Amino acid sequence: MNKLNAYPEVLAVKDIKQILRIGTHQTYSLVKSEEFKKFMVPCTNLYSKKGLILWLQGKI
């Protein structure tokens, strides 16, 4: 996993793809899941970095 400190607090899909080192199809499937919708910034296609960290730690 790439260093998360280098990324902004709000992540685009391409950022999540780079962080997780997964393909485009896998990334879009993941961000459309109910788990990821919990930390999506309303009315955007952006996601909270804090939410991603919590998800990676298994807390979401």
ZAVO-793938 format. One record per atom (N, C-alpha, C): residue number from 1; x, y, z. Coordinates in nm, 2 decimals. Layout:
+-----+--------+--------+--------+
|  nr |     c1 |     c2 |     c3 |
+-----+--------+--------+--------+
| NUM |      X |      Y |      Z |
...
+-----+--------+--------+--------+
***
This chain:
+-----+--------+--------+--------+
|  nr |     c1 |     c2 |     c3 |
+-----+--------+--------+--------+
|   1 |   0.09 |  -0.12 |   0.00 |
|   1 |   0.00 |   0.00 |   0.00 |
|   1 |   0.09 |   0.12 |   0.00 |
|   2 |   0.05 |   0.22 |  -0.08 |
|   2 |   0.13 |   0.34 |  -0.09 |
|   2 |   0.11 |   0.42 |   0.04 |
|   3 |   0.20 |   0.52 |   0.06 |
|   3 |   0.19 |   0.60 |   0.19 |
|   3 |   0.06 |   0.69 |   0.17 |
|   4 |  -0.02 |   0.68 |   0.27 |
|   4 |  -0.15 |   0.75 |   0.27 |
|   4 |  -0.13 |   0.90 |   0.30 |
|   5 |  -0.02 |   0.94 |   0.36 |
|   5 |   0.01 |   1.08 |   0.39 |
|   5 |   0.02 |   1.16 |   0.27 |
|   6 |   0.06 |   1.10 |   0.16 |
|   6 |   0.09 |   1.17 |   0.03 |
|   6 |  -0.04 |   1.21 |  -0.04 |
|   7 |  -0.15 |   1.15 |   0.01 |
|   7 |  -0.28 |   1.17 |  -0.06 |
|   7 |  -0.36 |   1.28 |   0.02 |
|   8 |  -0.45 |   1.35 |  -0.05 |
|   8 |  -0.54 |   1.45 |   0.01 |
|   8 |  -0.64 |   1.38 |   0.11 |
|   9 |  -0.71 |   1.46 |   0.19 |
|   9 |  -0.81 |   1.40 |   0.28 |
|   9 |  -0.93 |   1.35 |   0.21 |
|  10 |  -0.96 |   1.40 |   0.09 |
|  10 |  -1.07 |   1.35 |   0.01 |
|  10 |  -1.01 |   1.29 |  -0.11 |
|  11 |  -1.05 |   1.16 |  -0.14 |
|  11 |  -0.99 |   1.08 |  -0.24 |
|  11 |  -1.08 |   1.06 |  -0.36 |
|  12 |  -1.03 |   1.06 |  -0.48 |
|  12 |  -1.10 |   1.03 |  -0.60 |
|  12 |  -1.08 |   0.88 |  -0.62 |
|  13 |  -1.16 |   0.82 |  -0.71 |
|  13 |  -1.15 |   0.68 |  -0.74 |
|  13 |  -1.01 |   0.64 |  -0.78 |
|  14 |  -0.95 |   0.72 |  -0.86 |
|  14 |  -0.81 |   0.69 |  -0.91 |
|  14 |  -0.71 |   0.68 |  -0.79 |
|  15 |  -0.74 |   0.76 |  -0.69 |
|  15 |  -0.65 |   0.76 |  -0.57 |
|  15 |  -0.67 |   0.63 |  -0.50 |
|  16 |  -0.79 |   0.59 |  -0.48 |
|  16 |  -0.82 |   0.46 |  -0.41 |
|  16 |  -0.76 |   0.34 |  -0.49 |
|  17 |  -0.77 |   0.35 |  -0.62 |
|  17 |  -0.71 |   0.25 |  -0.71 |
|  17 |  -0.56 |   0.24 |  -0.68 |
|  18 |  -0.49 |   0.35 |  -0.68 |
|  18 |  -0.35 |   0.35 |  -0.65 |
|  18 |  -0.31 |   0.30 |  -0.51 |
|  19 |  -0.39 |   0.35 |  -0.41 |
|  19 |  -0.36 |   0.31 |  -0.28 |
|  19 |  -0.37 |   0.16 |  -0.26 |
|  20 |  -0.48 |   0.10 |  -0.31 |
|  20 |  -0.51 |  -0.04 |  -0.29 |
|  20 |  -0.44 |  -0.13 |  -0.40 |
|  21 |  -0.38 |  -0.06 |  -0.50 |
|  21 |  -0.32 |  -0.14 |  -0.61 |
|  21 |  -0.40 |  -0.24 |  -0.67 |
|  22 |  -0.52 |  -0.20 |  -0.71 |
|  22 |  -0.62 |  -0.29 |  -0.77 |
|  22 |  -0.66 |  -0.23 |  -0.91 |
|  23 |  -0.73 |  -0.31 |  -0.99 |
|  23 |  -0.77 |  -0.26 |  -1.12 |
|  23 |  -0.89 |  -0.17 |  -1.11 |
|  24 |  -0.91 |  -0.11 |  -1.23 |
|  24 |  -1.02 |  -0.01 |  -1.24 |
|  24 |  -1.16 |  -0.08 |  -1.21 |
|  25 |  -1.18 |  -0.19 |  -1.27 |
|  25 |  -1.31 |  -0.26 |  -1.25 |
|  25 |  -1.33 |  -0.29 |  -1.10 |
|  26 |  -1.23 |  -0.35 |  -1.04 |
|  26 |  -1.24 |  -0.38 |  -0.89 |
|  26 |  -1.26 |  -0.26 |  -0.81 |
|  27 |  -1.19 |  -0.15 |  -0.85 |
|  27 |  -1.21 |  -0.02 |  -0.77 |
|  27 |  -1.35 |   0.03 |  -0.78 |
|  28 |  -1.41 |   0.03 |  -0.90 |
|  28 |  -1.55 |   0.08 |  -0.91 |
|  28 |  -1.65 |  -0.02 |  -0.84 |
|  29 |  -1.62 |  -0.14 |  -0.85 |
|  29 |  -1.71 |  -0.24 |  -0.77 |
|  29 |  -1.70 |  -0.21 |  -0.62 |
|  30 |  -1.59 |  -0.18 |  -0.58 |
|  30 |  -1.57 |  -0.15 |  -0.44 |
|  30 |  -1.63 |  -0.03 |  -0.39 |
|  31 |  -1.62 |   0.08 |  -0.47 |
|  31 |  -1.67 |   0.21 |  -0.43 |
|  31 |  -1.83 |   0.21 |  -0.44 |
|  32 |  -1.88 |   0.12 |  -0.52 |
|  32 |  -2.03 |   0.11 |  -0.53 |
|  32 |  -2.09 |   0.02 |  -0.42 |
|  33 |  -2.00 |  -0.04 |  -0.34 |
|  33 |  -2.05 |  -0.13 |  -0.23 |
|  33 |  -2.11 |  -0.04 |  -0.12 |
|  34 |  -2.20 |  -0.10 |  -0.04 |
|  34 |  -2.26 |  -0.03 |   0.07 |
|  34 |  -2.15 |   0.01 |   0.18 |
|  35 |  -2.05 |  -0.06 |   0.20 |
|  35 |  -1.94 |  -0.02 |   0.29 |
|  35 |  -1.88 |   0.11 |   0.25 |
|  36 |  -1.85 |   0.12 |   0.12 |
|  36 |  -1.78 |   0.24 |   0.08 |
|  36 |  -1.88 |   0.36 |   0.07 |
|  37 |  -2.00 |   0.34 |   0.05 |
|  37 |  -2.10 |   0.45 |   0.04 |
|  37 |  -2.11 |   0.52 |   0.17 |
|  38 |  -2.07 |   0.45 |   0.28 |
|  38 |  -2.07 |   0.52 |   0.42 |
|  38 |  -1.98 |   0.63 |   0.43 |
|  39 |  -1.87 |   0.63 |   0.35 |
|  39 |  -1.77 |   0.74 |   0.36 |
|  39 |  -1.76 |   0.82 |   0.23 |
|  40 |  -1.86 |   0.82 |   0.15 |
|  40 |  -1.86 |   0.90 |   0.03 |
|  40 |  -1.90 |   1.04 |   0.07 |
|  41 |  -1.83 |   1.14 |   0.01 |
|  41 |  -1.87 |   1.28 |   0.03 |
|  41 |  -2.00 |   1.30 |  -0.04 |
|  42 |  -2.10 |   1.35 |   0.02 |
|  42 |  -2.23 |   1.37 |  -0.04 |
|  42 |  -2.22 |   1.46 |  -0.17 |
|  43 |  -2.30 |   1.42 |  -0.27 |
|  43 |  -2.31 |   1.49 |  -0.40 |
|  43 |  -2.18 |   1.49 |  -0.48 |
|  44 |  -2.09 |   1.40 |  -0.45 |
|  44 |  -1.96 |   1.40 |  -0.53 |
|  44 |  -1.93 |   1.25 |  -0.56 |
|  45 |  -1.82 |   1.24 |  -0.63 |
|  45 |  -1.76 |   1.10 |  -0.65 |
|  45 |  -1.63 |   1.09 |  -0.57 |
|  46 |  -1.63 |   1.16 |  -0.45 |
|  46 |  -1.51 |   1.16 |  -0.37 |
|  46 |  -1.54 |   1.09 |  -0.24 |
|  47 |  -1.43 |   1.04 |  -0.18 |
|  47 |  -1.44 |   0.96 |  -0.06 |
|  47 |  -1.34 |   1.00 |   0.05 |
|  48 |  -1.38 |   0.99 |   0.17 |
|  48 |  -1.30 |   1.03 |   0.28 |
|  48 |  -1.18 |   0.94 |   0.30 |
|  49 |  -1.06 |   1.00 |   0.31 |
|  49 |  -0.94 |   0.92 |   0.34 |
|  49 |  -0.95 |   0.85 |   0.48 |
|  50 |  -1.01 |   0.92 |   0.57 |
|  50 |  -1.02 |   0.87 |   0.71 |
|  50 |  -1.11 |   0.75 |   0.70 |
|  51 |  -1.22 |   0.75 |   0.62 |
|  51 |  -1.31 |   0.64 |   0.61 |
|  51 |  -1.24 |   0.52 |   0.54 |
|  52 |  -1.15 |   0.55 |   0.44 |
|  52 |  -1.08 |   0.44 |   0.38 |
|  52 |  -0.98 |   0.37 |   0.48 |
|  53 |  -0.92 |   0.45 |   0.56 |
|  53 |  -0.83 |   0.40 |   0.67 |
|  53 |  -0.90 |   0.31 |   0.76 |
|  54 |  -1.02 |   0.36 |   0.81 |
|  54 |  -1.10 |   0.28 |   0.90 |
|  54 |  -1.15 |   0.15 |   0.84 |
|  55 |  -1.18 |   0.15 |   0.71 |
|  55 |  -1.22 |   0.03 |   0.63 |
|  55 |  -1.10 |  -0.06 |   0.63 |
|  56 |  -0.99 |  -0.01 |   0.60 |
|  56 |  -0.87 |  -0.10 |   0.59 |
|  56 |  -0.84 |  -0.17 |   0.72 |
|  57 |  -0.87 |  -0.10 |   0.83 |
|  57 |  -0.84 |  -0.15 |   0.96 |
|  57 |  -0.96 |  -0.24 |   1.01 |
|  58 |  -1.06 |  -0.26 |   0.93 |
|  58 |  -1.17 |  -0.34 |   0.96 |
|  58 |  -1.27 |  -0.28 |   1.06 |
|  59 |  -1.27 |  -0.15 |   1.07 |
|  59 |  -1.36 |  -0.09 |   1.17 |
|  59 |  -1.49 |  -0.04 |   1.10 |
|  60 |  -1.50 |  -0.05 |   0.97 |
|  60 |  -1.62 |  -0.02 |   0.90 |
|  60 |  -1.67 |  -0.14 |   0.83 |
+-----+--------+--------+--------+
***
